[in-house]
Amino acid sequence: MSTAVASSPLASTTGSALLSSMTGVALLSSMTGFSRASNARGLTWELRSVNGKGLDVRLRLPSGWDALELAARDLISRRLSRGSINAVLSLGPEAQGPAGININRPLLDHLMILAADLPQHIAPPTFDGLLAIRGVLVAAEEIVPDAETKAAREADALDLLNEAMIALVNARQQEGQRLAAVMGEQLSGIEILVQRAAGRVAERGETARDRLRGLVAELVGSGVPIAEERLAQELALLVIKQDIREELDRLRAHIEQARDLLAQPTASGRRLDFLCQEFNREANTLCSKAQDVELTRIGLDLKVLIDQMREQVQNLE
């Protein structure tokens, strides 16, 4: 019998974890989580997961359990793709075996057989003399279990690690759903700002045309000769430099793609991180083309929201 406990900023073990177990569908996952699993035989696994660029597994095993490392790493890597994982196996009194000093009976028996074959003129060794021979008295932890016992205890530890991993995955999924909700609100905020920017572009069109007409009138009134073809070219360039419709279209496309990624049952952290860079690039271009106080404010608000969203994305698997 064993117990597994998952912990995340959402303490409940229901919700997304239950949905995942019922449907078999993987949910959006954070890289942050904690779990612990123990059994009646005194084994305890504690797993801690934090952000990482890739998958970094750090194991801490008791003395004499080194053979478990490769199998434990393989089990963890099959369930997780990103995150820095600390996995610690500890032994309770039930799993540690007898404490203190023990007699290495096979060696003592062998020495006693040898002593019985000694010539009669040689005094037989005393018991305390036999105990003084190196290797006869050993610390409990130095006793190496037989192959069958060792295989059984390692299989027991791996079964328990699997339970701890299920709890950790559930904890990361719970946190992932919370992050997805936060980023959904941030995407809605970005969408509202894009709509405001589009409305401001329409208003700015009339203002820009009036300003251009005034500039042309001043030039004509000054008597400075202006070639109509050159004037048309300059006006066209000015309009192109201030046109942000392509940036707004790309921002709308990025919003749609981000929502699709948040809804996917696969690890999307890397792709969302790249998408945030694209969001930021369009916001920077919008600010540089704005030449309008209101549009500049909208662009700066966009950059703030995008940066906040990217902070959340850094936590996703």
C-alpha positions as a Markdown table, in Angstrom:
| # | Residue | x | y | z |
|---|---|---|---|---|
| 1 | Met | 0.0 | 0.0 | 0.0 |
| 2 | Ser | 1.4 | 3.4 | -0.9 |
| 3 | Thr | 0.3 | 7.1 | -0.8 |
| 4 | Ala | 1.1 | 9.8 | -3.3 |
| 5 | Val | 0.6 | 13.5 | -2.7 |
| 6 | Ala | 0.7 | 16.2 | -5.4 |
| 7 | Ser | 1.2 | 19.9 | -4.7 |
| 8 | Ser | 1.0 | 23.0 | -6.8 |
| 9 | Pro | -0.4 | 26.5 | -6.5 |
| 10 | Leu | -3.8 | 24.7 | -7.0 |
| 11 | Ala | -3.8 | 22.4 | -4.0 |
| 12 | Ser | -6.8 | 20.3 | -5.2 |
| 13 | Thr | -6.1 | 16.9 | -6.5 |
| 14 | Thr | -9.3 | 17.0 | -8.6 |
| 15 | Gly | -10.2 | 19.2 | -11.6 |
| 16 | Ser | -7.7 | 18.9 | -14.4 |
| 17 | Ala | -6.0 | 15.8 | -12.8 |
| 18 | Leu | -9.3 | 14.0 | -12.7 |
| 19 | Leu | -10.1 | 15.0 | -16.2 |
| 20 | Ser | -6.8 | 13.8 | -17.5 |
| 21 | Ser | -7.2 | 10.4 | -15.8 |
| 22 | Met | -10.7 | 10.0 | -17.1 |
| 23 | Thr | -10.1 | 11.0 | -20.7 |
| 24 | Gly | -6.5 | 10.0 | -21.2 |
| 25 | Val | -5.9 | 13.3 | -22.8 |
| 26 | Ala | -2.8 | 15.3 | -21.8 |
| 27 | Leu | -3.4 | 18.8 | -20.7 |
| 28 | Leu | -1.4 | 22.0 | -21.0 |
| 29 | Ser | 1.3 | 21.6 | -18.4 |
| 30 | Ser | 3.5 | 23.9 | -16.3 |
| 31 | Met | 7.0 | 23.0 | -15.4 |
| 32 | Thr | 6.4 | 23.8 | -11.7 |
| 33 | Gly | 5.1 | 21.1 | -9.2 |
| 34 | Phe | 5.8 | 18.9 | -6.2 |
| 35 | Ser | 4.8 | 15.4 | -5.3 |
| 36 | Arg | 5.6 | 12.8 | -2.7 |
| 37 | Ala | 4.9 | 9.0 | -2.6 |
| 38 | Ser | 5.5 | 6.6 | 0.3 |
| 39 | Asn | 4.8 | 2.9 | 0.9 |
| 40 | Ala | 4.5 | 0.6 | 3.9 |
| 41 | Arg | 8.0 | -0.7 | 3.3 |
| 42 | Gly | 9.6 | 2.6 | 4.2 |
| 43 | Leu | 10.4 | 4.0 | 0.8 |
| 44 | Thr | 9.6 | 7.7 | 0.0 |
| 45 | Trp | 10.1 | 9.6 | -3.2 |
| 46 | Glu | 10.0 | 13.4 | -3.2 |
| 47 | Leu | 9.9 | 15.1 | -6.6 |
| 48 | Arg | 10.3 | 18.8 | -7.2 |
| 49 | Ser | 10.0 | 20.4 | -10.6 |
| 50 | Val | 10.9 | 24.0 | -11.7 |
| 51 | Asn | 11.5 | 25.8 | -14.9 |
| 52 | Gly | 14.2 | 24.7 | -17.3 |
| 53 | Lys | 15.2 | 25.2 | -21.0 |
| 54 | Gly | 15.2 | 21.4 | -21.4 |
| 55 | Leu | 14.8 | 18.3 | -19.2 |
| 56 | Asp | 17.4 | 18.2 | -16.4 |
| 57 | Val | 17.0 | 15.3 | -14.0 |
| 58 | Arg | 18.9 | 15.3 | -10.7 |
| 59 | Leu | 18.7 | 12.1 | -8.6 |
| 60 | Arg | 19.7 | 11.6 | -5.0 |
| 61 | Leu | 19.7 | 8.0 | -4.0 |
| 62 | Pro | 20.7 | 6.2 | -0.7 |
| 63 | Ser | 24.0 | 4.4 | -0.5 |
| 64 | Gly | 23.8 | 1.0 | -2.3 |
| 65 | Trp | 21.0 | 2.1 | -4.6 |
| 66 | Asp | 23.1 | 3.4 | -7.5 |
| 67 | Ala | 21.9 | 0.7 | -9.9 |
| 68 | Leu | 18.5 | 2.3 | -9.8 |
| 69 | Glu | 19.6 | 5.5 | -11.5 |
| 70 | Leu | 19.4 | 4.6 | -15.2 |
| 71 | Ala | 15.9 | 3.1 | -14.8 |
| 72 | Ala | 14.7 | 6.1 | -12.7 |
| 73 | Arg | 16.0 | 8.6 | -15.3 |
| 74 | Asp | 14.3 | 6.7 | -18.1 |
| 75 | Leu | 11.0 | 6.6 | -16.3 |
| 76 | Ile | 11.1 | 10.4 | -15.7 |
| 77 | Ser | 12.2 | 11.3 | -19.2 |
| 78 | Arg | 9.3 | 9.2 | -20.7 |
| 79 | Arg | 6.7 | 11.3 | -18.8 |
| 80 | Leu | 8.3 | 14.8 | -19.0 |
| 81 | Ser | 9.9 | 16.8 | -21.8 |
| 82 | Arg | 11.0 | 20.0 | -20.0 |
| 83 | Gly | 11.8 | 21.2 | -16.5 |
| 84 | Ser | 14.5 | 20.9 | -13.9 |
| 85 | Ile | 13.6 | 17.8 | -11.8 |
| 86 | Asn | 15.0 | 17.0 | -8.3 |
| 87 | Ala | 14.1 | 13.4 | -7.3 |
| 88 | Val | 15.1 | 12.2 | -3.9 |
| 89 | Leu | 14.6 | 8.6 | -2.6 |
| 90 | Ser | 14.8 | 8.2 | 1.2 |
| 91 | Leu | 14.5 | 5.1 | 3.4 |
| 92 | Gly | 12.5 | 4.8 | 6.6 |
| 93 | Pro | 13.5 | 2.4 | 9.4 |
| 94 | Glu | 11.5 | -0.4 | 7.6 |
| 95 | Ala | 13.6 | -0.1 | 4.5 |
| 96 | Gln | 17.0 | 0.5 | 6.2 |
| 97 | Gly | 17.2 | -3.0 | 7.7 |
| 98 | Pro | 19.0 | -3.7 | 11.0 |
| 99 | Ala | 21.0 | -0.8 | 12.4 |
| 100 | Gly | 24.4 | -0.7 | 14.1 |
| 101 | Ile | 27.1 | -3.4 | 13.7 |
| 102 | Asn | 26.4 | -6.9 | 12.3 |
| 103 | Ile | 28.5 | -10.0 | 12.0 |
| 104 | Asn | 29.5 | -11.2 | 8.5 |
| 105 | Arg | 28.4 | -14.8 | 9.2 |
| 106 | Pro | 29.6 | -16.3 | 5.9 |
| 107 | Leu | 33.1 | -15.0 | 6.6 |
| 108 | Leu | 33.1 | -16.0 | 10.3 |
| 109 | Asp | 31.9 | -19.5 | 9.4 |
| 110 | His | 34.7 | -19.8 | 6.8 |
| 111 | Leu | 37.3 | -18.7 | 9.4 |
| 112 | Met | 36.0 | -21.2 | 11.9 |
| 113 | Ile | 36.3 | -24.0 | 9.4 |
| 114 | Leu | 39.9 | -23.0 | 8.7 |
| 115 | Ala | 40.6 | -22.8 | 12.4 |
| 116 | Ala | 39.4 | -26.4 | 12.9 |
| 117 | Asp | 41.9 | -27.6 | 10.4 |
| 118 | Leu | 44.9 | -26.0 | 12.2 |
| 119 | Pro | 47.6 | -28.4 | 13.6 |
| 120 | Gln | 47.1 | -29.3 | 17.2 |
| 121 | His | 50.2 | -27.6 | 18.4 |
| 122 | Ile | 48.7 | -24.2 | 17.3 |
| 123 | Ala | 46.4 | -22.7 | 19.9 |
| 124 | Pro | 42.9 | -22.3 | 18.5 |
| 125 | Pro | 41.8 | -18.7 | 17.8 |
| 126 | Thr | 39.6 | -17.1 | 20.4 |
| 127 | Phe | 36.2 | -15.6 | 19.5 |
| 128 | Asp | 37.3 | -12.1 | 20.1 |
| 129 | Gly | 40.3 | -12.7 | 18.0 |
| 130 | Leu | 38.1 | -13.8 | 15.1 |
| 131 | Leu | 35.9 | -10.7 | 15.5 |
| 132 | Ala | 39.0 | -8.6 | 15.2 |
| 133 | Ile | 39.7 | -9.9 | 11.7 |
| 134 | Arg | 38.9 | -7.2 | 9.2 |
| 135 | Gly | 35.5 | -7.8 | 7.5 |
| 136 | Val | 34.0 | -10.0 | 10.2 |
| 137 | Leu | 32.2 | -7.0 | 11.9 |
| 138 | Val | 30.5 | -4.7 | 9.4 |
| 139 | Ala | 28.2 | -1.8 | 9.6 |
| 140 | Ala | 24.6 | -2.7 | 8.7 |
| 141 | Glu | 24.6 | -0.5 | 5.5 |
| 142 | Glu | 27.7 | -2.3 | 4.2 |
| 143 | Ile | 25.9 | -5.6 | 4.0 |
| 144 | Val | 25.2 | -6.3 | 0.3 |
| 145 | Pro | 21.8 | -8.0 | -0.3 |
| 146 | Asp | 21.6 | -11.0 | -2.5 |
| 147 | Ala | 20.6 | -10.5 | -6.2 |
| 148 | Glu | 17.0 | -11.5 | -5.7 |
| 149 | Thr | 16.5 | -9.2 | -2.8 |
| 150 | Lys | 18.2 | -6.3 | -4.6 |
| 151 | Ala | 16.0 | -6.8 | -7.7 |
| 152 | Ala | 12.8 | -6.9 | -5.6 |
| 153 | Arg | 13.6 | -3.7 | -3.7 |
| 154 | Glu | 14.6 | -1.8 | -6.9 |
| 155 | Ala | 11.3 | -2.9 | -8.6 |
| 156 | Asp | 9.5 | -1.7 | -5.5 |
| 157 | Ala | 11.2 | 1.7 | -5.7 |
| 158 | Leu | 10.4 | 2.1 | -9.4 |
| 159 | Asp | 6.8 | 1.3 | -8.9 |
| 160 | Leu | 6.7 | 3.9 | -6.2 |
| 161 | Leu | 8.5 | 6.4 | -8.5 |
| 162 | Asn | 5.8 | 5.8 | -11.1 |
| 163 | Glu | 3.1 | 6.8 | -8.6 |
| 164 | Ala | 5.1 | 9.9 | -7.6 |
| 165 | Met | 5.4 | 10.8 | -11.3 |
| 166 | Ile | 1.7 | 10.5 | -11.9 |
| 167 | Ala | 1.1 | 12.9 | -9.0 |
| 168 | Leu | 3.8 | 15.3 | -10.3 |
| 169 | Val | 2.3 | 15.3 | -13.8 |
| 170 | Asn | -1.1 | 16.1 | -12.3 |
| 171 | Ala | 0.3 | 18.9 | -10.2 |
| 172 | Arg | 2.0 | 20.4 | -13.3 |
| 173 | Gln | -1.2 | 20.1 | -15.3 |
| 174 | Gln | -3.2 | 21.9 | -12.6 |
| 175 | Glu | -0.8 | 24.7 | -12.7 |
| 176 | Gly | -0.8 | 24.7 | -16.5 |
| 177 | Gln | -4.5 | 25.2 | -16.6 |
| 178 | Arg | -4.2 | 28.2 | -14.2 |
| 179 | Leu | -1.6 | 29.7 | -16.5 |
| 180 | Ala | -3.7 | 29.0 | -19.5 |
| 181 | Ala | -6.6 | 31.0 | -18.0 |
| 182 | Val | -4.3 | 33.9 | -17.2 |
| 183 | Met | -2.9 | 34.0 | -20.7 |
| 184 | Gly | -6.4 | 33.7 | -22.1 |
| 185 | Glu | -7.3 | 36.9 | -20.3 |
| 186 | Gln | -4.0 | 38.6 | -21.5 |
| 187 | Leu | -4.8 | 37.6 | -25.1 |
| 188 | Ser | -8.2 | 39.2 | -24.8 |
| 189 | Gly | -6.6 | 42.3 | -23.6 |
| 190 | Ile | -4.2 | 42.3 | -26.6 |
| 191 | Glu | -7.2 | 41.8 | -28.9 |
| 192 | Ile | -9.0 | 44.8 | -27.4 |
| 193 | Leu | -5.9 | 47.0 | -27.9 |
| 194 | Val | -5.6 | 45.8 | -31.5 |
| 195 | Gln | -9.2 | 46.8 | -32.1 |
| 196 | Arg | -8.5 | 50.2 | -30.5 |
| 197 | Ala | -5.5 | 50.6 | -32.8 |
| 198 | Ala | -7.6 | 49.8 | -35.9 |
| 199 | Gly | -10.2 | 52.4 | -34.9 |
| 200 | Arg | -7.5 | 54.9 | -34.3 |
| 201 | Val | -6.0 | 54.2 | -37.8 |
| 202 | Ala | -9.4 | 55.1 | -39.4 |
| 203 | Glu | -9.6 | 58.3 | -37.4 |
| 204 | Arg | -6.0 | 59.2 | -38.1 |
| 205 | Gly | -6.6 | 58.9 | -41.9 |
| 206 | Glu | -8.7 | 62.0 | -42.0 |
| 207 | Thr | -6.3 | 63.9 | -39.8 |
| 208 | Ala | -3.3 | 62.9 | -41.9 |
| 209 | Arg | -5.1 | 63.9 | -45.1 |
| 210 | Asp | -5.9 | 67.3 | -43.7 |
| 211 | Arg | -2.4 | 67.8 | -42.5 |
| 212 | Leu | -1.0 | 66.8 | -45.9 |
| 213 | Arg | -3.4 | 69.2 | -47.7 |
| 214 | Gly | -2.2 | 72.0 | -45.4 |
| 215 | Leu | 1.5 | 71.3 | -46.1 |
| 216 | Val | 0.9 | 71.2 | -49.9 |
| 217 | Ala | -1.0 | 74.5 | -49.7 |
| 218 | Glu | 1.9 | 76.1 | -47.8 |
| 219 | Leu | 4.4 | 74.9 | -50.4 |
| 220 | Val | 2.3 | 76.1 | -53.3 |
| 221 | Gly | 1.6 | 79.4 | -51.6 |
| 222 | Ser | 5.3 | 80.0 | -51.0 |
| 223 | Gly | 6.0 | 80.0 | -54.7 |
| 224 | Val | 8.5 | 77.1 | -54.5 |
| 225 | Pro | 8.3 | 75.1 | -57.7 |
| 226 | Ile | 7.2 | 71.5 | -57.0 |
| 227 | Ala | 7.0 | 68.8 | -59.6 |
| 228 | Glu | 3.6 | 67.1 | -59.3 |
| 229 | Glu | 5.1 | 63.6 | -59.9 |
| 230 | Arg | 7.7 | 64.1 | -57.1 |
| 231 | Leu | 5.0 | 65.4 | -54.8 |
| 232 | Ala | 2.8 | 62.3 | -55.4 |
| 233 | Gln | 5.8 | 60.1 | -54.7 |
| 234 | Glu | 6.6 | 61.7 | -51.4 |
| 235 | Leu | 3.0 | 61.6 | -50.3 |
| 236 | Ala | 2.8 | 57.9 | -51.2 |
| 237 | Leu | 6.0 | 57.2 | -49.2 |
| 238 | Leu | 4.6 | 59.1 | -46.2 |
| 239 | Val | 1.4 | 57.1 | -46.3 |
| 240 | Ile | 3.2 | 53.8 | -46.6 |
| 241 | Lys | 5.5 | 54.6 | -43.6 |
| 242 | Gln | 2.5 | 55.4 | -41.4 |
| 243 | Asp | 0.4 | 52.4 | -42.5 |
| 244 | Ile | 0.1 | 49.8 | -39.7 |
| 245 | Arg | -2.7 | 47.7 | -41.2 |
| 246 | Glu | -0.3 | 44.8 | -41.9 |
| 247 | Glu | 1.0 | 44.8 | -38.4 |
| 248 | Leu | -2.5 | 44.7 | -37.0 |
| 249 | Asp | -3.4 | 41.8 | -39.3 |
| 250 | Arg | -0.4 | 39.9 | -38.1 |
| 251 | Leu | -1.2 | 40.6 | -34.5 |
| 252 | Arg | -4.7 | 39.2 | -35.1 |
| 253 | Ala | -3.2 | 36.1 | -36.7 |
| 254 | His | -0.8 | 35.7 | -33.7 |
| 255 | Ile | -3.8 | 36.0 | -31.2 |
| 256 | Glu | -5.6 | 33.2 | -33.1 |
| 257 | Gln | -2.5 | 31.0 | -33.2 |
| 258 | Ala | -1.8 | 31.5 | -29.5 |
| 259 | Arg | -5.3 | 30.5 | -28.6 |
| 260 | Asp | -4.9 | 27.4 | -30.7 |
| 261 | Leu | -1.7 | 26.5 | -29.0 |
| 262 | Leu | -3.2 | 27.0 | -25.5 |
| 263 | Ala | -6.0 | 24.5 | -26.5 |
| 264 | Gln | -3.6 | 21.8 | -27.8 |
| 265 | Pro | -3.0 | 18.7 | -25.6 |
| 266 | Thr | 0.7 | 18.8 | -26.3 |
| 267 | Ala | 3.7 | 20.7 | -24.9 |
| 268 | Ser | 3.5 | 24.2 | -26.4 |
| 269 | Gly | 5.8 | 26.2 | -24.2 |
| 270 | Arg | 8.6 | 26.6 | -26.8 |
| 271 | Arg | 6.2 | 27.6 | -29.6 |
| 272 | Leu | 4.3 | 30.1 | -27.4 |
| 273 | Asp | 7.6 | 31.6 | -26.4 |
| 274 | Phe | 8.6 | 32.1 | -30.1 |
| 275 | Leu | 5.1 | 33.5 | -30.8 |
| 276 | Cys | 5.6 | 36.1 | -28.0 |
| 277 | Gln | 8.7 | 37.3 | -29.7 |
| 278 | Glu | 6.6 | 37.8 | -32.9 |
| 279 | Phe | 4.0 | 39.6 | -30.9 |
| 280 | Asn | 6.7 | 41.9 | -29.5 |
| 281 | Arg | 8.2 | 42.6 | -33.0 |
| 282 | Glu | 4.8 | 43.7 | -34.4 |
| 283 | Ala | 4.2 | 46.0 | -31.3 |
| 284 | Asn | 7.6 | 47.6 | -31.8 |
| 285 | Thr | 6.9 | 48.3 | -35.5 |
| 286 | Leu | 3.5 | 49.7 | -34.6 |
| 287 | Cys | 5.2 | 52.1 | -32.1 |
| 288 | Ser | 7.8 | 53.2 | -34.6 |
| 289 | Lys | 5.2 | 53.9 | -37.3 |
| 290 | Ala | 2.6 | 55.5 | -35.0 |
| 291 | Gln | 3.5 | 59.2 | -35.3 |
| 292 | Asp | 0.4 | 59.6 | -33.2 |
| 293 | Val | 0.2 | 60.0 | -29.4 |
| 294 | Glu | -2.8 | 57.7 | -29.0 |
| 295 | Leu | -1.4 | 55.0 | -31.2 |
| 296 | Thr | 1.9 | 55.2 | -29.3 |
| 297 | Arg | 0.1 | 54.7 | -26.0 |
| 298 | Ile | -1.7 | 51.7 | -27.5 |
| 299 | Gly | 1.6 | 50.3 | -28.7 |
| 300 | Leu | 3.2 | 50.7 | -25.3 |
| 301 | Asp | 0.2 | 49.0 | -23.6 |
| 302 | Leu | 0.6 | 46.2 | -26.1 |
| 303 | Lys | 4.2 | 45.7 | -25.2 |
| 304 | Val | 3.4 | 45.6 | -21.4 |
| 305 | Leu | 0.7 | 42.9 | -21.9 |
| 306 | Ile | 3.0 | 40.9 | -24.3 |
| 307 | Asp | 5.8 | 41.0 | -21.7 |
| 308 | Gln | 3.4 | 39.8 | -19.0 |
| 309 | Met | 2.2 | 37.0 | -21.2 |
| 310 | Arg | 5.8 | 35.9 | -22.0 |
| 311 | Glu | 6.5 | 35.7 | -18.2 |
| 312 | Gln | 3.7 | 33.2 | -17.9 |
| 313 | Val | 4.8 | 31.3 | -21.0 |
| 314 | Gln | 8.3 | 30.8 | -19.5 |
| 315 | Asn | 6.6 | 28.4 | -17.0 |
| 316 | Leu | 5.0 | 26.2 | -19.6 |
| 317 | Glu | 6.4 | 22.8 | -20.6 |
